[in-house]
């Protein structure tokens, strides 16, 4: 019998794609030589390529060697789970394919210490699990290595990356890049004129995507469909018990997603102030961290009326509030590795040099990439740097019941609420959250609640979880606040929340912690949970300049 576990992470796709994630850490995370040896293997795997289009989708898991030590497959699933089931697979005329990449366990499956399979996906929505397992898989596998040894299975949710057809409303990527560039140059959302421009643009995007029609993948991208696809993966692994434990590193609830964001930003300015002359953003006249923050905020506010025109790489760029705010947003997810760069970027920008800003992932992600034009929506796209409409397709599918209520007044309320939570970086979040007002699709296979699980049976009956979830959170998270972790826990009696005393996105992503790792390892090996509210210290605090943290790039 093979045991299946689920490890769900609410990671940012841009972080996974642009700045990378830690390599493989073993229990002794301070073993620097061991880390560098494993890191070289990881870099070799990341550099390897694999032709996903050469793999014929199958109703069964047919693995192919890939990425220097991984196994890859393309699994056929019904496009519409409301009208078909897995027994119809061989006769399906309308189907989706799910891209799967597996990092084998460090022992054979026949070994008594083989612990089973762990399904991983970065969330997002729209993150590539096949890329995550190559970048973060060895790290997660290292955390779990103990008395048991696990294989890590990364999958791309339907419509995403190597899963086809892909959620692509534009076709030619140059069209998307042109529209995205225009959005970055729109009037700031600080006033109703800017909000109206963005709101109307979002309505037009809904019209554009609606042209693909009800038979497109966009009508079948609900989280319910993805969850059903996960069960299909489990079934194809010949699993008798569909799940024996679940670990979730945070969950997102849009109405309160930015509750702790400003605290992380304030921590950045405090770190800069304490660093003194080592922080290029601090002036000798600064009497507190709030002086530094006030100077940056004044600069951004000035861009509302007077954006700065720049000629770079033979094209025109405007330095706008949303460009600055998005850069700050993205560089607060992983303080250990990004605070030093954020300080440099802001200091240079305030001095009139925008080279760091314009080359940052947050400023370049929307630009046209010629390599992305070679793959159509019916072909797998393993490069997560190629933009698509995955994130909004999933979000709008899951909010379909209330999308018609998202008029301009509702958009204004969203702006005001998110701005009150995180005035520094709310603008990128607002633009994203008000997208669904013009969405045309209402998925036939969906789930609107009730959420949670009141049924727990440790005797391992079919289709019933055998361990309540372990929920992890950093103390101050920029995208998934701690209070949401406790709210999620209330829906699952017996579950436990572990709080890591760190800043940034996720417990496992914000800083290494031997304490957190031990809790996770024990949970996967035995199903034993610590008391809810248990805390763990981080092993590496953020600093400017950055301090080397063995086991963390």
Secondary structure, DSSP 8 states (H G I E B T S, - for coil): ---EEEEEE---HHHHHHT-------S-TT-HHHHHHHHHHHHHHHH----GGGS--BSS---EEETTTEEEEEEEEES-TTT--GGGGGG-SSEEEEEEEEE--SS-TTSTTEEEEEEEE--TTT-BHHHHHHHTHHHHHHHH-SSSEEEEEEEB-TTSTTSBS---SSSSHHHHHHHHHHHHTS--TTSHHHHHHHHHHHHHHHHHHHTT-TTSGGGG--HHHHHHHHHHHHHHTT-SSS-SEEEEE----GGGTTTTHHHHHHHHHHHHHHHGGGSTT--TT--SHHHHHHHHHHHHHHHHHS-EEEEETTEEEEE-HHHHHHHHHHTTS-HHHHHHHHHHHHHHHHTT--HHHHHSHHHHTTS--GGGGG--TTS----TTS--SHHHHHHHHHTGGGGGG--HHHHHHHHHHHHHH-TTTHHHHHHHHGGGGG-----SS------SB----TT--TTS-SS--EEEEEEE-SSS-HHHHHHHHHTBTT-EEEEEEEESS-HHHH---HHHHHHHHHHHHH-----TTEEEE-SS---SS---BTTB-
